[in-house]
Amino acid sequence: MTPLRHKRPDGGSRLCWGDERVDQEVAHYVARVRAERAAHEQPDDAAADAFRLDPPDVVPAVTVAA
């Protein structure tokens, strides 16, 4: 995988992200891609889903009261 940070080094600045946040986002993206690739090698849907759901979200979901 080509290091994503070198493809668009200014991408984080457009979103007002610092270097730490950009590194976090890139690491998360790489983990999601690896999980998706591993999921394709699994024998059934249940096993594939377990791989796909392994990397946590970058920003945890927040429950909003209705």
N, C-alpha and C positions, 0 to 999 in steps of 0.2 A: 504494500500500500504506500503510495506517495505521501510524505508528510503533508497534511492539510494546511498546516500553519504557513508553509512556504508557498502555497498556491495563492492564498488571499491574506497576506499579513495585515491588511488594513480592515478586514471584515469586522473585527471586534470594535474598532474605533467608531465605525458607523453605528454600532449599537451601544456605544458608551461603555464598553466592557474593557476592563484592565487585562493585563497579560495573564493573571491567574484565572480569570473567568474564561478567557479564550482557551487556555490549556485544558481547563475542565471540560469545556464543550467538545473540544477535539478528542480528548480521551474518551468521553462518553460516546461520541459518534463511532470511534474505532471499536469500542466494546460492543455496540449494537450491531455493527457490520459483522464482526466475528461471531456473535451469537446467531445472527440470521444465517450465516454460512454453515455453522454447525447444525442448525435446525434442519437444513436441507439434507443433511446426512443421516437423520434419525429414521428409525424404522416405522414410526407411526405419528399421528398428529399430536397425541398427548405428550410424547417425548419431545417432539419438535417445539411445542408450546412452552415446555419447561425451559428449553434453551433460549427461546425468544424473550421470555419474561425475566430471565436471570439478571441482566444489567438493570439497576434501578434508574428511575428517572433522574435527570439532572436536577430539576426542581421538583421536590415532592408535591404531590397533589394535596390541595387544601380543601377540606369540606366546608362549604358555605351554607349557613343556616338559611332555610327558606323564609 
